[in-house]
Amino acid sequence: MKKGQPVYAIYSEELLADENGFLLSLDQLDQAVAQNEIARQLLDAARKKLLLWTLSKEQIEALETSRAPDSRASNPLATSPPSRLCGRHGEHGQKPPTKTAELPLSDTQF
């Protein structure tokens, strides 16, 4: 035997259960942290969508505080979907131009 080596080991079901409970709690904490980050990213994306509707930061903060949506548009630009408001073709509520292309069909057609 060397100095510092354990002389014996005792097996304890209770200690094993408590260690497993501790590890489970650590795993749950890790998952909660990850879910919190995902929730923050989703909230940021939703906030940006509201900004595209031209809602002011104050309106978004009021919505966050009240937690009650208001479908009435208090901003004249908020009557058009965001896709018509952004981009270089959206200045006057115009739809952006679209292009279509014909693709060659293969020898075996369905």
Sequence and secondary structure as in RCSB ss.txt:
>XXXX:A:sequence
MKKGQPVYAIYSEELLADENGFLLSLDQLDQAVAQNEIARQLLDAARKKLLLWTLSKEQIEALETSRAPDSRASN
PLATSPPSRLCGRHGEHGQKPPTKTAELPLSDTQF
>XXXX:A:secstr
  TT  S     HHHHHHHHHHHHHHHHHHHHHHHHHHHHHHHHHHHHHHHHTT  HHHHHHHHHH     S SS
GGGGS GGGTSSTT TTS             SS  
